[in-house]
């Protein structure tokens, strides 16, 4: 799917620097940034879920340790 990405001057410079640092095109830098952000979001959500499960599962032990 084709898409137009409009960036202000500051973001355009940041994208150019990112692409240059990684040795890729600006298009590839955008694709990688999207993939990285999505992976972080999924990972953060999973960690949050596991943390809630652990707190619920070990609530009584955590209460005893807190005393």
Phi and psi in degrees as GROMACS dihedral restraints (atoms count N, CA, C in turn):
[ dihedral_restraints ]
;  ai    aj    ak    al  type     phi  dphi    fc
    3     4     5     6     1   -81.7    20    10
    4     5     6     7     1   146.5    20    10
    6     7     8     9     1  -150.4    20    10
    7     8     9    10     1   141.9    20    10
    9    10    11    12     1  -101.8    20    10
   10    11    12    13     1   131.9    20    10
   12    13    14    15     1  -113.0    20    10
   13    14    15    16     1   117.7    20    10
   15    16    17    18     1  -102.9    20    10
   16    17    18    19     1   123.4    20    10
   18    19    20    21     1  -123.3    20    10
   19    20    21    22     1   146.9    20    10
   21    22    23    24     1   -76.3    20    10
   22    23    24    25     1   173.2    20    10
   24    25    26    27     1   -58.5    20    10
   25    26    27    28     1   -40.7    20    10
   27    28    29    30     1   -64.2    20    10
   28    29    30    31     1   -45.1    20    10
   30    31    32    33     1   -69.4    20    10
   31    32    33    34     1   -33.5    20    10
   33    34    35    36     1   -62.3    20    10
   34    35    36    37     1   -43.6    20    10
   36    37    38    39     1   -64.4    20    10
   37    38    39    40     1   -42.1    20    10
   39    40    41    42     1   -62.4    20    10
   40    41    42    43     1   -42.3    20    10
   42    43    44    45     1   -64.0    20    10
   43    44    45    46     1   -43.1    20    10
   45    46    47    48     1   -61.7    20    10
   46    47    48    49     1   -42.3    20    10
   48    49    50    51     1   -64.8    20    10
   49    50    51    52     1   -42.1    20    10
   51    52    53    54     1   -62.9    20    10
   52    53    54    55     1   -46.3    20    10
   54    55    56    57     1   -62.4    20    10
   55    56    57    58     1   -43.9    20    10
   57    58    59    60     1   -64.8    20    10
   58    59    60    61     1   -42.6    20    10
   60    61    62    63     1   -62.3    20    10
   61    62    63    64     1   -35.5    20    10
   63    64    65    66     1   -90.4    20    10
   64    65    66    67     1    -6.9    20    10
   66    67    68    69     1    68.5    20    10
   67    68    69    70     1    35.9    20    10
   69    70    71    72     1  -130.3    20    10
   70    71    72    73     1   172.1    20    10
   72    73    74    75     1   -72.9    20    10
   73    74    75    76     1   163.7    20    10
   75    76    77    78     1   -62.4    20    10
   76    77    78    79     1   -37.2    20    10
   78    79    80    81     1   -58.7    20    10
   79    80    81    82     1   -49.2    20    10
   81    82    83    84     1   -64.0    20    10
   82    83    84    85     1   -36.3    20    10
   84    85    86    87     1   -63.1    20    10
   85    86    87    88     1   -40.4    20    10
   87    88    89    90     1   -65.4    20    10
   88    89    90    91     1   -46.5    20    10
   90    91    92    93     1   -58.4    20    10
   91    92    93    94     1   -45.5    20    10
   93    94    95    96     1   -64.6    20    10
   94    95    96    97     1   -40.7    20    10
   96    97    98    99     1   -62.8    20    10
   97    98    99   100     1   -40.7    20    10
   99   100   101   102     1   -65.0    20    10
  100   101   102   103     1   -46.3    20    10
  102   103   104   105     1   -62.3    20    10
  103   104   105   106     1   -42.4    20    10
  105   106   107   108     1   -63.7    20    10
  106   107   108   109     1   -44.1    20    10
  108   109   110   111     1   -63.4    20    10
  109   110   111   112     1   -41.8    20    10
  111   112   113   114     1   -64.1    20    10
  112   113   114   115     1   -42.8    20    10
  114   115   116   117     1   -63.8    20    10
  115   116   117   118     1   -41.2    20    10
  117   118   119   120     1   -63.0    20    10
  118   119   120   121     1   -42.8    20    10
  120   121   122   123     1   -61.9    20    10
  121   122   123   124     1   -45.5    20    10
  123   124   125   126     1   -62.9    20    10
  124   125   126   127     1   -44.6    20    10
  126   127   128   129     1   -64.0    20    10
  127   128   129   130     1   -45.0    20    10
  129   130   131   132     1   -61.7    20    10
  130   131   132   133     1   -41.9    20    10
  132   133   134   135     1   -63.3    20    10
  133   134   135   136     1   -41.2    20    10
  135   136   137   138     1   -66.2    20    10
  136   137   138   139     1   -43.1    20    10
  138   139   140   141     1   -62.3    20    10
  139   140   141   142     1   -42.6    20    10
  141   142   143   144     1   -61.5    20    10
  142   143   144   145     1   -43.8    20    10
  144   145   146   147     1   -63.5    20    10
  145   146   147   148     1   -45.2    20    10
  147   148   149   150     1   -63.8    20    10
  148   149   150   151     1   -38.2    20    10
  150   151   152   153     1   -64.0    20    10
  151   152   153   154     1   -44.4    20    10
  153   154   155   156     1   -63.2    20    10
  154   155   156   157     1   -41.6    20    10
  156   157   158   159     1   -62.4    20    10
  157   158   159   160     1   -43.7    20    10
  159   160   161   162     1   -64.8    20    10
  160   161   162   163     1   -42.4    20    10
  162   163   164   165     1   -63.4    20    10
  163   164   165   166     1   -40.1    20    10
  165   166   167   168     1   -68.4    20    10
  166   167   168   169     1   -43.7    20    10
  168   169   170   171     1   -66.3    20    10
  169   170   171   172     1   -39.1    20    10
  171   172   173   174     1  -109.9    20    10
  172   173   174   175     1    26.0    20    10
  174   175   176   177     1   -57.5    20    10
  175   176   177   178     1   -46.0    20    10
  177   178   179   180     1   -66.2    20    10
  178   179   180   181     1   -39.7    20    10
  180   181   182   183     1   -65.3    20    10
  181   182   183   184     1   -42.6    20    10
  183   184   185   186     1   -64.0    20    10
  184   185   186   187     1   -37.0    20    10
  186   187   188   189     1   -64.2    20    10
  187   188   189   190     1   -43.7    20    10
  189   190   191   192     1   -63.7    20    10
  190   191   192   193     1   -41.1    20    10
  192   193   194   195     1   -66.7    20    10
  193   194   195   196     1   -29.6    20    10
  195   196   197   198     1   -72.5    20    10
  196   197   198   199     1   -18.9    20    10
